[in-house]
Amino acid sequence: MTRRNRKLIGAFTVIIYVVIYALVAMALAQARVVQDATGLVQGLVYAVLGLSWIVPLMPLIAWMEKPDQA
């Protein structure tokens, strides 16, 4: 598979994943446990939810950037 095809497949996968992740993260952020927590805990939850989306995508990004085989 060429790098161009991998990037196309990866781009669609990333878009779908980010949309689904955003919906789940919003639902978790609106949970009563988070809303009733202190400001510091809320800030930590929002920071973790805001940054943790990239961890599962790292292998996909590495696969997308793999050079073509000769």
N, C-alpha and C positions, 0 to 999 in steps of 0.2 A: 504494500500500500504506500502510496506516495505521501510525502509530507503535506502536500496541499489537501489531499483527501482526509488525512488525519485531522488537520486543522479545521476543516469544514465540519466533520463529525463532532469534534471536540467543542467547537463553538456552539453548535446546537445543544449539545449535552450541558454545557455550562449555563446557557440561558435557561433551559428547563429546570436545572438543579437550583439555580439562584432564585427563580420565581417560587418554586415549591419551598425552598428553605426560608425565604422571606415570609411566606404565609405561616409556616410553623413557628418561626421566631416571633412573629407578631402575636400569635396565639399564646405562646409561652410568656411573653412580656406582659400580656394582659391578665395572666393568671392571678387569682386572689392572693396567693402566697407572695408573689412579687409585689403586688400593689400595696399590701399591708406591711411590707418590710421597710426598714429604715432607708434613708437616702443613700447611704454608703453601699448597702447590699443591692439596692436597685441599680446603682451605677456600675457595680461589678457585674451584675447579671446582664445589663445592656452591653457592656464592653465585651464580655465573653460571647454573647450572641452575635454581636457585630463583627467579631474577628474570627470566630470558629468556622465560618463557612468555607474558608480557604483550605483548611487542613484536608478534608476529603478530596479536594480537587487537585492537590499536588501531584498524585500519580498520573492523573489524566493530563495535566499540563506537561509533565515530563514525557509522556507518551506522544503527545502532539509535537513536541520539539525534537523528537528523535530523528537523526539524519536518515535520509533514504539509503537503502542498501544498494551497493554498486551492482 
